[in-house]
Amino acid sequence: KAIDRAQTLLKGFATEQENAFLDATGLRNSPQLITLLSRIGEVIGEDSMPRSLGSGGGPTDDRQSKLDSLYPSMQKK
């Protein structure tokens, strides 16, 4: 269960570069990292988890469009 929660967090928050780093260093399977991410996952819960990050490391287009509609003055020009 802790591993699943940790992997869900990484899938939702880590960029491609961060995932590559975790794979290259072997930290993805670190018990300490898994425990930390699992505790964070418990606190924020499934409802607060983003689906995934886009390739650019930012929110997916769907999330970005929602943010743009809620905060139009914050849109990048």
Distance bins in CASP14 RR format, pairs under 12 A and 6 or more apart:
PFRMAT RR
TARGET T0000
AUTHOR 0000-0000-0000
RMODE 2
METHOD distances of the structure
MODEL  1
1 7 0 0 0 0 0 1 0 0 0 0 0
1 8 0 0 0 0 0 1 0 0 0 0 0
1 34 0 0 0 0 0 1 0 0 0 0 0
1 35 0 0 0 0 0 1 0 0 0 0 0
1 38 1 0 0 1 0 0 0 0 0 0 0
1 41 0 0 0 0 0 1 0 0 0 0 0
1 42 0 0 0 0 1 0 0 0 0 0 0
2 8 0 0 0 0 0 1 0 0 0 0 0
2 9 0 0 0 0 0 1 0 0 0 0 0
2 31 0 0 0 0 1 0 0 0 0 0 0
2 32 0 0 0 0 0 1 0 0 0 0 0
2 33 0 0 0 0 0 1 0 0 0 0 0
2 34 1 0 1 0 0 0 0 0 0 0 0
2 35 1 0 0 1 0 0 0 0 0 0 0
2 36 0 0 0 0 1 0 0 0 0 0 0
2 37 0 0 0 0 1 0 0 0 0 0 0
2 38 1 1 0 0 0 0 0 0 0 0 0
2 39 0 0 0 0 1 0 0 0 0 0 0
2 40 0 0 0 0 0 1 0 0 0 0 0
2 41 0 0 0 0 1 0 0 0 0 0 0
2 42 0 0 0 0 1 0 0 0 0 0 0
3 9 0 0 0 0 0 1 0 0 0 0 0
3 10 0 0 0 0 0 1 0 0 0 0 0
3 28 0 0 0 0 0 1 0 0 0 0 0
3 29 0 0 0 0 1 0 0 0 0 0 0
3 30 0 0 0 0 0 1 0 0 0 0 0
3 31 0 0 0 0 1 0 0 0 0 0 0
3 33 0 0 0 0 0 1 0 0 0 0 0
3 34 1 0 1 0 0 0 0 0 0 0 0
3 35 0 0 0 0 1 0 0 0 0 0 0
3 37 0 0 0 0 1 0 0 0 0 0 0
3 38 1 0 0 1 0 0 0 0 0 0 0
4 10 0 0 0 0 0 1 0 0 0 0 0
4 11 0 0 0 0 0 1 0 0 0 0 0
4 34 0 0 0 0 1 0 0 0 0 0 0
4 37 0 0 0 0 0 1 0 0 0 0 0
4 38 0 0 0 0 1 0 0 0 0 0 0
4 41 0 0 0 0 0 1 0 0 0 0 0
4 42 0 0 0 0 0 1 0 0 0 0 0
4 46 0 0 0 0 0 1 0 0 0 0 0
5 11 0 0 0 0 0 1 0 0 0 0 0
5 12 0 0 0 0 0 1 0 0 0 0 0
5 33 0 0 0 0 0 1 0 0 0 0 0
5 34 0 0 0 0 1 0 0 0 0 0 0
5 35 0 0 0 0 0 1 0 0 0 0 0
5 36 0 0 0 0 0 1 0 0 0 0 0
5 37 1 0 0 1 0 0 0 0 0 0 0
5 38 1 0 1 0 0 0 0 0 0 0 0
5 39 0 0 0 0 1 0 0 0 0 0 0
5 40 0 0 0 0 1 0 0 0 0 0 0
5 41 1 0 1 0 0 0 0 0 0 0 0
5 42 1 0 0 1 0 0 0 0 0 0 0
5 43 0 0 0 0 0 1 0 0 0 0 0
5 44 0 0 0 0 0 1 0 0 0 0 0
5 45 0 0 0 0 1 0 0 0 0 0 0
5 46 0 0 0 0 1 0 0 0 0 0 0
5 49 0 0 0 0 1 0 0 0 0 0 0
6 12 0 0 0 0 0 1 0 0 0 0 0
6 13 0 0 0 0 0 1 0 0 0 0 0
6 14 0 0 0 0 0 1 0 0 0 0 0
6 22 0 0 0 0 0 1 0 0 0 0 0
6 27 0 0 0 0 0 1 0 0 0 0 0
6 28 0 0 0 0 1 0 0 0 0 0 0
6 29 0 0 0 0 1 0 0 0 0 0 0
6 30 0 0 0 0 1 0 0 0 0 0 0
6 31 0 0 0 0 0 1 0 0 0 0 0
6 32 0 0 0 0 0 1 0 0 0 0 0
6 33 1 0 0 1 0 0 0 0 0 0 0
6 34 1 0 1 0 0 0 0 0 0 0 0
6 35 0 0 0 0 1 0 0 0 0 0 0
6 36 0 0 0 0 1 0 0 0 0 0 0
6 37 1 1 0 0 0 0 0 0 0 0 0
6 38 1 0 1 0 0 0 0 0 0 0 0
6 39 0 0 0 0 1 0 0 0 0 0 0
6 40 0 0 0 0 1 0 0 0 0 0 0
6 41 0 0 0 0 1 0 0 0 0 0 0
6 42 0 0 0 0 0 1 0 0 0 0 0
7 13 0 0 0 0 0 1 0 0 0 0 0
7 14 0 0 0 0 1 0 0 0 0 0 0
7 19 0 0 0 0 0 1 0 0 0 0 0
7 22 0 0 0 0 0 1 0 0 0 0 0
7 28 0 0 0 0 1 0 0 0 0 0 0
7 29 0 0 0 0 0 1 0 0 0 0 0
7 33 0 0 0 0 0 1 0 0 0 0 0
7 34 0 0 0 0 1 0 0 0 0 0 0
7 37 0 0 0 0 1 0 0 0 0 0 0
7 38 0 0 0 0 1 0 0 0 0 0 0
7 41 0 0 0 0 0 1 0 0 0 0 0
7 49 0 0 0 0 0 1 0 0 0 0 0
8 14 0 0 0 0 0 1 0 0 0 0 0
8 34 0 0 0 0 0 1 0 0 0 0 0
8 37 0 0 0 0 1 0 0 0 0 0 0
8 38 0 0 0 0 1 0 0 0 0 0 0
8 40 0 0 0 0 0 1 0 0 0 0 0
8 41 1 0 0 1 0 0 0 0 0 0 0
8 42 0 0 0 0 0 1 0 0 0 0 0
8 44 0 0 0 0 0 1 0 0 0 0 0
8 45 0 0 0 0 1 0 0 0 0 0 0
8 46 1 0 0 1 0 0 0 0 0 0 0
8 48 0 0 0 0 0 1 0 0 0 0 0
8 49 1 0 0 1 0 0 0 0 0 0 0
8 50 0 0 0 0 0 1 0 0 0 0 0
8 51 0 0 0 0 0 1 0 0 0 0 0
8 52 0 0 0 0 0 1 0 0 0 0 0
9 18 0 0 0 0 0 1 0 0 0 0 0
9 19 0 0 0 0 0 1 0 0 0 0 0
9 22 0 0 0 0 0 1 0 0 0 0 0
9 28 0 0 0 0 0 1 0 0 0 0 0
9 33 0 0 0 0 0 1 0 0 0 0 0
9 34 0 0 0 0 1 0 0 0 0 0 0
9 35 0 0 0 0 0 1 0 0 0 0 0
9 36 0 0 0 0 1 0 0 0 0 0 0
9 37 1 0 1 0 0 0 0 0 0 0 0
9 38 0 0 0 0 1 0 0 0 0 0 0
9 39 0 0 0 0 0 1 0 0 0 0 0
9 40 1 0 0 1 0 0 0 0 0 0 0
9 41 1 0 1 0 0 0 0 0 0 0 0
9 42 0 0 0 0 0 1 0 0 0 0 0
9 43 0 0 0 0 0 1 0 0 0 0 0
9 44 0 0 0 0 1 0 0 0 0 0 0
9 45 0 0 0 0 1 0 0 0 0 0 0
9 46 0 0 0 0 0 1 0 0 0 0 0
9 48 0 0 0 0 0 1 0 0 0 0 0
9 49 1 0 0 1 0 0 0 0 0 0 0
9 50 0 0 0 0 1 0 0 0 0 0 0
9 52 0 0 0 0 0 1 0 0 0 0 0
9 53 0 0 0 0 0 1 0 0 0 0 0
10 16 0 0 0 0 0 1 0 0 0 0 0
10 18 1 0 0 1 0 0 0 0 0 0 0
10 19 1 0 0 1 0 0 0 0 0 0 0
10 20 0 0 0 0 0 1 0 0 0 0 0
10 21 0 0 0 0 0 1 0 0 0 0 0
10 22 1 0 0 1 0 0 0 0 0 0 0
10 23 0 0 0 0 0 1 0 0 0 0 0
10 27 0 0 0 0 0 1 0 0 0 0 0
10 28 1 0 0 1 0 0 0 0 0 0 0
10 29 0 0 0 0 0 1 0 0 0 0 0
10 30 0 0 0 0 0 1 0 0 0 0 0
10 33 0 0 0 0 1 0 0 0 0 0 0
10 34 0 0 0 0 1 0 0 0 0 0 0
10 36 0 0 0 0 0 1 0 0 0 0 0
10 37 1 0 0 1 0 0 0 0 0 0 0
10 38 0 0 0 0 0 1 0 0 0 0 0
10 40 0 0 0 0 0 1 0 0 0 0 0
10 41 0 0 0 0 0 1 0 0 0 0 0
10 49 0 0 0 0 0 1 0 0 0 0 0
10 50 0 0 0 0 0 1 0 0 0 0 0
10 52 0 0 0 0 0 1 0 0 0 0 0
10 53 0 0 0 0 0 1 0 0 0 0 0
11 18 0 0 0 0 0 1 0 0 0 0 0
11 19 0 0 0 0 1 0 0 0 0 0 0
11 22 0 0 0 0 0 1 0 0 0 0 0
11 28 0 0 0 0 0 1 0 0 0 0 0
11 37 0 0 0 0 0 1 0 0 0 0 0
11 41 0 0 0 0 0 1 0 0 0 0 0
11 49 0 0 0 0 1 0 0 0 0 0 0
11 50 0 0 0 0 1 0 0 0 0 0 0
11 51 0 0 0 0 1 0 0 0 0 0 0
11 52 1 0 1 0 0 0 0 0 0 0 0
11 53 0 0 0 0 1 0 0 0 0 0 0
11 54 0 0 0 0 0 1 0 0 0 0 0
12 18 0 0 0 0 0 1 0 0 0 0 0
12 19 0 0 0 0 0 1 0 0 0 0 0
12 37 0 0 0 0 0 1 0 0 0 0 0
12 40 0 0 0 0 0 1 0 0 0 0 0
12 41 0 0 0 0 0 1 0 0 0 0 0
12 44 0 0 0 0 0 1 0 0 0 0 0
12 46 0 0 0 0 0 1 0 0 0 0 0
12 48 0 0 0 0 0 1 0 0 0 0 0
12 49 1 0 0 1 0 0 0 0 0 0 0
12 50 1 0 1 0 0 0 0 0 0 0 0
12 51 1 0 0 1 0 0 0 0 0 0 0
12 52 1 0 1 0 0 0 0 0 0 0 0
12 53 1 0 0 1 0 0 0 0 0 0 0
12 54 0 0 0 0 1 0 0 0 0 0 0
12 57 0 0 0 0 0 1 0 0 0 0 0
12 58 0 0 0 0 0 1 0 0 0 0 0
12 59 0 0 0 0 0 1 0 0 0 0 0
12 60 0 0 0 0 1 0 0 0 0 0 0
12 63 0 0 0 0 0 1 0 0 0 0 0
13 19 0 0 0 0 0 1 0 0 0 0 0
13 22 0 0 0 0 0 1 0 0 0 0 0
13 37 0 0 0 0 1 0 0 0 0 0 0
13 40 0 0 0 0 1 0 0 0 0 0 0
13 41 0 0 0 0 0 1 0 0 0 0 0
13 44 0 0 0 0 0 1 0 0 0 0 0
13 48 0 0 0 0 0 1 0 0 0 0 0
13 49 0 0 0 0 1 0 0 0 0 0 0
13 50 1 0 0 1 0 0 0 0 0 0 0
13 51 0 0 0 0 0 1 0 0 0 0 0
13 52 0 0 0 0 1 0 0 0 0 0 0
13 53 1 0 0 1 0 0 0 0 0 0 0
13 54 0 0 0 0 0 1 0 0 0 0 0
13 57 0 0 0 0 1 0 0 0 0 0 0
13 58 0 0 0 0 0 1 0 0 0 0 0
13 59 0 0 0 0 0 1 0 0 0 0 0
14 20 0 0 0 0 1 0 0 0 0 0 0
14 21 0 0 0 0 1 0 0 0 0 0 0
14 22 1 0 0 1 0 0 0 0 0 0 0
14 23 0 0 0 0 0 1 0 0 0 0 0
14 27 0 0 0 0 0 1 0 0 0 0 0
14 28 0 0 0 0 1 0 0 0 0 0 0
14 33 0 0 0 0 0 1 0 0 0 0 0
14 37 0 0 0 0 1 0 0 0 0 0 0
14 50 0 0 0 0 0 1 0 0 0 0 0
14 52 0 0 0 0 1 0 0 0 0 0 0
14 53 1 0 0 1 0 0 0 0 0 0 0
14 54 0 0 0 0 0 1 0 0 0 0 0
14 57 0 0 0 0 1 0 0 0 0 0 0
14 58 0 0 0 0 0 1 0 0 0 0 0
15 21 0 0 0 0 1 0 0 0 0 0 0
15 22 0 0 0 0 0 1 0 0 0 0 0
15 52 0 0 0 0 0 1 0 0 0 0 0
15 53 1 0 1 0 0 0 0 0 0 0 0
15 54 0 0 0 0 1 0 0 0 0 0 0
15 55 0 0 0 0 1 0 0 0 0 0 0
15 56 1 0 0 1 0 0 0 0 0 0 0
15 57 1 0 1 0 0 0 0 0 0 0 0
15 58 1 0 0 1 0 0 0 0 0 0 0
15 59 0 0 0 0 0 1 0 0 0 0 0
16 22 0 0 0 0 0 1 0 0 0 0 0
16 23 0 0 0 0 0 1 0 0 0 0 0
16 52 0 0 0 0 0 1 0 0 0 0 0
16 53 0 0 0 0 1 0 0 0 0 0 0
16 54 0 0 0 0 1 0 0 0 0 0 0
16 55 1 0 0 1 0 0 0 0 0 0 0
16 56 1 0 0 1 0 0 0 0 0 0 0
16 57 1 0 0 1 0 0 0 0 0 0 0
16 58 0 0 0 0 0 1 0 0 0 0 0
17 23 0 0 0 0 0 1 0 0 0 0 0
17 24 0 0 0 0 0 1 0 0 0 0 0
17 53 0 0 0 0 0 1 0 0 0 0 0
17 55 0 0 0 0 0 1 0 0 0 0 0
17 56 0 0 0 0 1 0 0 0 0 0 0
17 57 0 0 0 0 1 0 0 0 0 0 0
18 24 0 0 0 0 0 1 0 0 0 0 0
18 25 0 0 0 0 0 1 0 0 0 0 0
18 27 0 0 0 0 0 1 0 0 0 0 0
18 28 0 0 0 0 0 1 0 0 0 0 0
18 33 0 0 0 0 0 1 0 0 0 0 0
18 53 0 0 0 0 1 0 0 0 0 0 0
18 56 0 0 0 0 0 1 0 0 0 0 0
18 57 0 0 0 0 1 0 0 0 0 0 0
18 58 0 0 0 0 0 1 0 0 0 0 0
19 25 0 0 0 0 0 1 0 0 0 0 0
19 26 0 0 0 0 0 1 0 0 0 0 0
19 27 0 0 0 0 0 1 0 0 0 0 0
19 28 1 0 0 1 0 0 0 0 0 0 0
19 52 0 0 0 0 0 1 0 0 0 0 0
19 53 0 0 0 0 1 0 0 0 0 0 0
19 54 0 0 0 0 0 1 0 0 0 0 0
19 55 0 0 0 0 0 1 0 0 0 0 0
19 57 0 0 0 0 0 1 0 0 0 0 0
20 26 0 0 0 0 0 1 0 0 0 0 0
20 27 0 0 0 0 0 1 0 0 0 0 0
20 28 0 0 0 0 0 1 0 0 0 0 0
21 27 1 0 0 1 0 0 0 0 0 0 0
21 28 0 0 0 0 1 0 0 0 0 0 0
21 33 0 0 0 0 0 1 0 0 0 0 0
22 28 1 0 1 0 0 0 0 0 0 0 0
22 29 0 0 0 0 1 0 0 0 0 0 0
22 30 0 0 0 0 1 0 0 0 0 0 0
22 33 1 0 0 1 0 0 0 0 0 0 0
22 34 0 0 0 0 0 1 0 0 0 0 0
22 37 0 0 0 0 0 1 0 0 0 0 0
23 29 0 0 0 0 1 0 0 0 0 0 0
23 30 0 0 0 0 0 1 0 0 0 0 0
25 33 0 0 0 0 0 1 0 0 0 0 0
26 33 0 0 0 0 1 0 0 0 0 0 0
26 34 0 0 0 0 0 1 0 0 0 0 0
27 33 1 0 1 0 0 0 0 0 0 0 0
27 34 0 0 0 0 1 0 0 0 0 0 0
27 36 0 0 0 0 0 1 0 0 0 0 0
27 37 0 0 0 0 0 1 0 0 0 0 0
28 34 0 0 0 0 1 0 0 0 0 0 0
28 37 0 0 0 0 0 1 0 0 0 0 0
29 35 0 0 0 0 0 1 0 0 0 0 0
29 37 0 0 0 0 0 1 0 0 0 0 0
30 36 0 0 0 0 1 0 0 0 0 0 0
30 37 0 0 0 0 1 0 0 0 0 0 0
30 38 0 0 0 0 0 1 0 0 0 0 0
31 37 0 0 0 0 0 1 0 0 0 0 0
31 38 0 0 0 0 0 1 0 0 0 0 0
32 38 0 0 0 0 0 1 0 0 0 0 0
32 39 0 0 0 0 0 1 0 0 0 0 0
33 39 0 0 0 0 0 1 0 0 0 0 0
33 40 0 0 0 0 0 1 0 0 0 0 0
34 40 0 0 0 0 0 1 0 0 0 0 0
34 41 0 0 0 0 0 1 0 0 0 0 0
35 41 0 0 0 0 0 1 0 0 0 0 0
35 42 0 0 0 0 0 1 0 0 0 0 0
36 42 0 0 0 0 0 1 0 0 0 0 0
36 43 0 0 0 0 0 1 0 0 0 0 0
37 43 0 0 0 0 0 1 0 0 0 0 0
37 44 0 0 0 0 0 1 0 0 0 0 0
37 49 0 0 0 0 0 1 0 0 0 0 0
38 44 0 0 0 0 0 1 0 0 0 0 0
38 45 0 0 0 0 0 1 0 0 0 0 0
39 45 0 0 0 0 0 1 0 0 0 0 0
40 48 0 0 0 0 0 1 0 0 0 0 0
40 49 0 0 0 0 0 1 0 0 0 0 0
41 47 0 0 0 0 0 1 0 0 0 0 0
41 48 0 0 0 0 1 0 0 0 0 0 0
41 49 1 0 0 1 0 0 0 0 0 0 0
42 48 0 0 0 0 0 1 0 0 0 0 0
42 49 0 0 0 0 0 1 0 0 0 0 0
43 49 0 0 0 0 0 1 0 0 0 0 0
44 50 0 0 0 0 0 1 0 0 0 0 0
49 63 0 0 0 0 0 1 0 0 0 0 0
50 57 0 0 0 0 0 1 0 0 0 0 0
50 58 0 0 0 0 1 0 0 0 0 0 0
50 59 1 0 0 1 0 0 0 0 0 0 0
50 60 1 0 0 1 0 0 0 0 0 0 0
50 62 0 0 0 0 1 0 0 0 0 0 0
50 63 1 0 0 1 0 0 0 0 0 0 0
50 64 0 0 0 0 0 1 0 0 0 0 0
50 66 0 0 0 0 0 1 0 0 0 0 0
50 67 0 0 0 0 0 1 0 0 0 0 0
51 58 0 0 0 0 0 1 0 0 0 0 0
51 59 0 0 0 0 1 0 0 0 0 0 0
51 60 1 0 0 1 0 0 0 0 0 0 0
51 61 0 0 0 0 0 1 0 0 0 0 0
51 62 1 0 0 1 0 0 0 0 0 0 0
51 63 1 0 0 1 0 0 0 0 0 0 0
51 66 0 0 0 0 0 1 0 0 0 0 0
52 58 0 0 0 0 1 0 0 0 0 0 0
52 59 0 0 0 0 1 0 0 0 0 0 0
52 60 1 0 0 1 0 0 0 0 0 0 0
52 61 0 0 0 0 0 1 0 0 0 0 0
52 62 0 0 0 0 0 1 0 0 0 0 0
52 63 0 0 0 0 1 0 0 0 0 0 0
53 59 1 0 0 1 0 0 0 0 0 0 0
53 60 1 0 0 1 0 0 0 0 0 0 0
53 61 0 0 0 0 0 1 0 0 0 0 0
53 63 0 0 0 0 1 0 0 0 0 0 0
53 64 0 0 0 0 0 1 0 0 0 0 0
54 60 1 0 1 0 0 0 0 0 0 0 0
54 61 0 0 0 0 1 0 0 0 0 0 0
54 62 0 0 0 0 0 1 0 0 0 0 0
54 63 0 0 0 0 1 0 0 0 0 0 0
54 64 0 0 0 0 1 0 0 0 0 0 0
55 61 0 0 0 0 0 1 0 0 0 0 0
56 64 0 0 0 0 0 1 0 0 0 0 0
57 63 0 0 0 0 0 1 0 0 0 0 0
57 64 0 0 0 0 0 1 0 0 0 0 0
58 64 1 0 0 1 0 0 0 0 0 0 0
58 67 0 0 0 0 0 1 0 0 0 0 0
58 76 0 0 0 0 0 1 0 0 0 0 0
59 65 0 0 0 0 1 0 0 0 0 0 0
59 66 0 0 0 0 1 0 0 0 0 0 0
59 67 1 0 0 1 0 0 0 0 0 0 0
59 68 0 0 0 0 0 1 0 0 0 0 0
60 66 0 0 0 0 1 0 0 0 0 0 0
60 67 0 0 0 0 0 1 0 0 0 0 0
61 67 0 0 0 0 0 1 0 0 0 0 0
61 68 0 0 0 0 0 1 0 0 0 0 0
62 68 0 0 0 0 0 1 0 0 0 0 0
62 69 0 0 0 0 0 1 0 0 0 0 0
63 69 0 0 0 0 0 1 0 0 0 0 0
63 70 0 0 0 0 0 1 0 0 0 0 0
64 70 0 0 0 0 0 1 0 0 0 0 0
64 71 0 0 0 0 0 1 0 0 0 0 0
64 74 0 0 0 0 0 1 0 0 0 0 0
64 75 0 0 0 0 1 0 0 0 0 0 0
64 76 0 0 0 0 1 0 0 0 0 0 0
65 71 0 0 0 0 0 1 0 0 0 0 0
65 72 0 0 0 0 0 1 0 0 0 0 0
65 75 0 0 0 0 0 1 0 0 0 0 0
66 72 0 0 0 0 0 1 0 0 0 0 0
67 73 0 0 0 0 0 1 0 0 0 0 0
67 74 1 0 0 1 0 0 0 0 0 0 0
67 75 0 0 0 0 1 0 0 0 0 0 0
67 76 0 0 0 0 0 1 0 0 0 0 0
68 74 1 0 0 1 0 0 0 0 0 0 0
68 75 1 0 1 0 0 0 0 0 0 0 0
68 76 0 0 0 0 1 0 0 0 0 0 0
68 77 0 0 0 0 0 1 0 0 0 0 0
69 75 0 0 0 0 1 0 0 0 0 0 0
END
